[in-house]
Amino acid sequence: MRAKATGRVLHDPKGGSFRFDAGAVCLDFAHTGGEGRYAVFETLHEEVDLGEWLAQPPLGAVMTVPVTARELAAAKALRQAIWDAAHARAAQSPLPAEAVGIINRAAAEAPLIPELAADGTTAGWAPPVRATQALSTLAREMIELLSGPLSERIRECASDNCPLVFVDTSRPGARRWCAMERCGNRHKLRALRARQATDP
Ligand SMILES: [Zn+2]
């Protein structure tokens, strides 16, 4: 897994899309949809959708065993747990016990097994590659994130009504926005208008 290659294009159901880099694959995964008011953002409708998401970089876990309905349900439960845990940490609140339990149970499964190719310079995942293993790898990454030095860098976008959550992996650690092209520019525009309104 190459940590530097995180980020996905998110689509707004009302139209438009933007690139969002949550800074960790597990956090990118937390933005593939959700429950309740986030159900309109769902992208994992079918088992095959989960397989396609996992197959993309940086994970690149191309399933050699078809994703099952049970794995899709487990993926959505893990996604919600990662989302809940990230928001709790960003708000400096205790993590919900249910989320911790779901993440730990997913991590207890065997993870993806790295395999060096015969040329000795490229690596993939040893078959059979199952969704349960990929979910374990994501859950383990989340555990490392929550218990590691970047834990304090988990933040919600600074925009008032934007719930996107990310880990700031930048050296200065001053990231505020989900994406500059989305909330960052909106904020700059508002600040500019406010300045113009108060200028004599
Ligand atoms: Zn935002």
Boltz pocket constraint, residues with backbone or C-beta under 6 A from the ligand:
constraints:
  - pocket:
      binder: B
      contacts: [[A, 157], [A, 158], [A, 159], [A, 162], [A, 163], [A, 164], [A, 177], [A, 178], [A, 179], [A, 182], [A, 183]]
      max_distance: 6.0
